[in-house]
Amino acid sequence: MPMDMILTNNANIKIKEVIRGNKIILECEDKTEYYCPKCGSYHLRCKDTFVRNIKNISIGEKASILRFKTHKYRCEDCGCYFNSTPQGLLKYQQTMESLKREVFHKHCEGVSKKDLSQDFGVSDSSIERWFQQGYVRKNKELQNAMCPMVLGIDEHYFSKKKRYATTLVNLSKHKVFDVVLGRSENDLISYLHQLKGKDKVRVIVMDLSSNYRSLAKKYFPNAMIVSDRFHVIKLILESFIKTAYGLDKDLKKRFGLGRLLRKKEADLDSTQIRKIQRLRYFMILPKN
C-alpha cells in the first residue's frame, strides 16, 4: 500500500512535503475529481481557493496536520455552489475520521482523556465528543451486523434489578456478538425479529434449556441445535453420582469419596485411585 494512502487514508491525497517539528505537517495536494452534489455534473468552475489545516492520525507518537488547498466550486449546469471535501473528512469538520477512530480505540484501551488531549493537542471536550461518537458508530455497526453462521447462546445473571441476560457468541471467531437483557421469549422477541441473517445460521450451540431450544427452532429454521459439551458431561456426571448413591446408601457419609467421583481419572493420585477401585469392587458385590 502506498505511504500516502497509509498516512492520509485517502488515495487521492498526495503528500508533497513533510515538515517536522512539535507537530508533523504534511503538505498535500488533493487530486480528487469533484462533481456537483446536486445534479452530478462535472462541468464546474472554481470560484475561490483557500488552505485548510486538518488534524490527522499520529505519526511516530507525534500529532500530524494535513495542509492542502481546497476550492469553492460553482456548477455551470445548475448553478449550485459547494466546497470540495476530500474522502475521510466530514462536512464542516476539522479532523479526519481516522484520527477520531484512533482516539476512540486508545481511550478504550485505557489511555486517559487528559493524556490524549496532550498528545493530540485538542481539548478534553473534543476527546469526549469523539469517544461518544465512536460508541454511536459501534452501535450502528452492531445493529447492521449479520448473525454469525455458528452461534452460541447462553444465559448469565446480570443484576438484582435486571435479573438475567442472554449472551450471543460468534463461535467461529470466539467473540461476543451481542448481549440482550432477559431470557424468555417475551424479553427477546423484539430483538430476534430485527436480527439480520437468522436464516443463514447453520449451527446453534446451547445448554439443555427447553426455552432456548424452542426459540432456536422458531427463529433459526435452518440451524442445527447442538448441546454444548460442558452441560452434557455435567448431566452424565449427575446421573452417575445419583446411581452411585443408589447402589451404596452409605456413600454420602464417606467423606471425600463423592468428590473423588467427580474428578478426572488423570487428576487422581495413586491413593485416590485405590479408593475408587475399592469402591467399585464393593459396589459390584452381591448383597446378602
TACOR-V807813 format. One record per residue. RES is the residue in one letter. PHI is phi in whole degrees, 0 to 359 (NA if undefined). BURIAL is I if it has 24 or more other ideal C-beta (glycine too) atoms within 12 Angstrom, else O. Layout:
BEGIN
res->RES phi->PHI burial->BURIAL
res->RES phi->PHI burial->BURIAL
END
This chain:
BEGIN
res->M phi->NA burial->O
res->P phi->301 burial->O
res->M phi->298 burial->O
res->D phi->301 burial->I
res->M phi->293 burial->O
res->I phi->294 burial->O
res->L phi->279 burial->I
res->T phi->250 burial->I
res->N phi->58 burial->I
res->N phi->209 burial->I
res->A phi->291 burial->O
res->N phi->267 burial->I
res->I phi->258 burial->I
res->K phi->254 burial->O
res->I phi->276 burial->I
res->K phi->259 burial->O
res->E phi->206 burial->O
res->V phi->242 burial->O
res->I phi->251 burial->O
res->R phi->263 burial->O
res->G phi->186 burial->O
res->N phi->299 burial->O
res->K phi->237 burial->I
res->I phi->270 burial->I
res->I phi->257 burial->I
res->L phi->255 burial->I
res->E phi->285 burial->I
res->C phi->235 burial->I
res->E phi->227 burial->O
res->D phi->271 burial->I
res->K phi->256 burial->O
res->T phi->292 burial->I
res->E phi->269 burial->O
res->Y phi->273 burial->I
res->Y phi->221 burial->O
res->C phi->293 burial->O
res->P phi->290 burial->O
res->K phi->270 burial->O
res->C phi->244 burial->O
res->G phi->80 burial->O
res->S phi->281 burial->O
res->Y phi->263 burial->O
res->H phi->275 burial->O
res->L phi->243 burial->I
res->R phi->233 burial->O
res->C phi->283 burial->O
res->K phi->258 burial->O
res->D phi->198 burial->O
res->T phi->225 burial->O
res->F phi->213 burial->O
res->V phi->260 burial->O
res->R phi->240 burial->I
res->N phi->247 burial->I
res->I phi->246 burial->I
res->K phi->293 burial->I
res->N phi->235 burial->I
res->I phi->299 burial->I
res->S phi->289 burial->I
res->I phi->234 burial->I
res->G phi->59 burial->O
res->E phi->64 burial->O
res->K phi->240 burial->O
res->A phi->293 burial->I
res->S phi->233 burial->I
res->I phi->233 burial->I
res->L phi->267 burial->I
res->R phi->241 burial->I
res->F phi->208 burial->I
res->K phi->273 burial->I
res->T phi->239 burial->I
res->H phi->229 burial->I
res->K phi->259 burial->O
res->Y phi->248 burial->I
res->R phi->235 burial->O
res->C phi->282 burial->I
res->E phi->286 burial->O
res->D phi->270 burial->O
res->C phi->245 burial->O
res->G phi->80 burial->O
res->C phi->285 burial->O
res->Y phi->257 burial->O
res->F phi->201 burial->I
res->N phi->260 burial->I
res->S phi->287 burial->I
res->T phi->228 burial->I
res->P phi->292 burial->I
res->Q phi->297 burial->O
res->G phi->95 burial->I
res->L phi->232 burial->I
res->L phi->282 burial->O
res->K phi->298 burial->O
res->Y phi->69 burial->O
res->Q phi->261 burial->O
res->Q phi->245 burial->O
res->T phi->223 burial->I
res->M phi->292 burial->I
res->E phi->296 burial->I
res->S phi->296 burial->I
res->L phi->291 burial->I
res->K phi->298 burial->I
res->R phi->293 burial->I
res->E phi->296 burial->I
res->V phi->298 burial->I
res->F phi->299 burial->I
res->H phi->292 burial->O
res->K phi->292 burial->I
res->H phi->294 burial->I
res->C phi->295 burial->O
res->E phi->279 burial->O
res->G phi->113 burial->O
res->V phi->289 burial->O
res->S phi->290 burial->O
res->K phi->297 burial->I
res->K phi->295 burial->O
res->D phi->294 burial->O
res->L phi->296 burial->I
res->S phi->297 burial->I
res->Q phi->288 burial->O
res->D phi->294 burial->I
res->F phi->259 burial->I
res->G phi->68 burial->I
res->V phi->234 burial->I
res->S phi->283 burial->O
res->D phi->298 burial->O
res->S phi->295 burial->O
res->S phi->292 burial->I
res->I phi->299 burial->I
res->E phi->296 burial->O
res->R phi->294 burial->O
res->W phi->295 burial->I
res->F phi->294 burial->I
res->Q phi->294 burial->O
res->Q phi->297 burial->I
res->G phi->297 burial->I
res->Y phi->292 burial->O
res->V phi->296 burial->O
res->R phi->295 burial->O
res->K phi->296 burial->O
res->N phi->295 burial->O
res->K phi->295 burial->O
res->E phi->296 burial->O
res->L phi->292 burial->I
res->Q phi->294 burial->O
res->N phi->265 burial->O
res->A phi->289 burial->O
res->M phi->275 burial->O
res->C phi->296 burial->I
res->P phi->293 burial->I
res->M phi->288 burial->I
res->V phi->246 burial->I
res->L phi->244 burial->I
res->G phi->250 burial->I
res->I phi->233 burial->I
res->D phi->205 burial->I
res->E phi->251 burial->I
res->H phi->210 burial->O
res->Y phi->286 burial->O
res->F phi->262 burial->O
res->S phi->197 burial->O
res->K phi->295 burial->O
res->K phi->279 burial->O
res->K phi->271 burial->O
res->R phi->64 burial->O
res->Y phi->259 burial->I
res->A phi->226 burial->I
res->T phi->254 burial->I
res->T phi->253 burial->I
res->L phi->252 burial->I
res->V phi->238 burial->I
res->N phi->276 burial->I
res->L phi->287 burial->I
res->S phi->290 burial->O
res->K phi->252 burial->O
res->H phi->57 burial->O
res->K phi->228 burial->O
res->V phi->291 burial->O
res->F phi->274 burial->I
res->D phi->193 burial->I
res->V phi->231 burial->O
res->V phi->235 burial->I
res->L phi->292 burial->O
res->G phi->97 burial->I
res->R phi->222 burial->I
res->S phi->271 burial->O
res->E phi->296 burial->I
res->N phi->297 burial->O
res->D phi->286 burial->O
res->L phi->256 burial->I
res->I phi->298 burial->O
res->S phi->292 burial->O
res->Y phi->293 burial->I
res->L phi->293 burial->I
res->H phi->294 burial->O
res->Q phi->269 burial->O
res->L phi->293 burial->I
res->K phi->269 burial->O
res->G phi->80 burial->O
res->K phi->296 burial->I
res->D phi->287 burial->O
res->K phi->266 burial->O
res->V phi->288 burial->I
res->R phi->256 burial->O
res->V phi->224 burial->I
res->I phi->237 burial->I
res->V phi->256 burial->I
res->M phi->207 burial->I
res->D phi->278 burial->I
res->L phi->269 burial->O
res->S phi->292 burial->O
res->S phi->290 burial->O
res->N phi->296 burial->I
res->Y phi->293 burial->I
res->R phi->294 burial->O
res->S phi->293 burial->O
res->L phi->295 burial->I
res->A phi->296 burial->I
res->K phi->294 burial->O
res->K phi->278 burial->O
res->Y phi->257 burial->I
res->F phi->235 burial->I
res->P phi->294 burial->O
res->N phi->260 burial->O
res->A phi->263 burial->I
res->M phi->267 burial->O
res->I phi->272 burial->I
res->V phi->237 burial->I
res->S phi->280 burial->I
res->D phi->289 burial->I
res->R phi->300 burial->O
res->F phi->301 burial->O
res->H phi->286 burial->O
res->V phi->294 burial->O
res->I phi->296 burial->O
res->K phi->298 burial->O
res->L phi->295 burial->O
res->I phi->297 burial->O
res->L phi->296 burial->O
res->E phi->297 burial->O
res->S phi->294 burial->O
res->F phi->296 burial->O
res->I phi->296 burial->O
res->K phi->297 burial->O
res->T phi->294 burial->O
res->A phi->297 burial->I
res->Y phi->293 burial->O
res->G phi->289 burial->O
res->L phi->285 burial->O
res->D phi->228 burial->I
res->K phi->293 burial->O
res->D phi->270 burial->O
res->L phi->296 burial->I
res->K phi->295 burial->O
res->K phi->277 burial->O
res->R phi->276 burial->O
res->F phi->298 burial->O
res->G phi->94 burial->O
res->L phi->291 burial->I
res->G phi->299 burial->I
res->R phi->291 burial->O
res->L phi->294 burial->I
res->L phi->295 burial->I
res->R phi->271 burial->O
res->K phi->270 burial->O
res->K phi->290 burial->O
res->E phi->298 burial->O
res->A phi->292 burial->O
res->D phi->267 burial->O
res->L phi->269 burial->O
res->D phi->273 burial->O
res->S phi->297 burial->O
res->T phi->295 burial->O
res->Q phi->293 burial->O
res->I phi->295 burial->O
res->R phi->296 burial->O
res->K phi->296 burial->I
res->I phi->293 burial->I
res->Q phi->296 burial->O
res->R phi->295 burial->O
res->L phi->295 burial->I
res->R phi->298 burial->O
res->Y phi->297 burial->O
res->F phi->290 burial->O
res->M phi->290 burial->O
res->I phi->269 burial->O
res->L phi->291 burial->O
res->P phi->292 burial->O
res->K phi->274 burial->O
res->N phi->286 burial->O
END
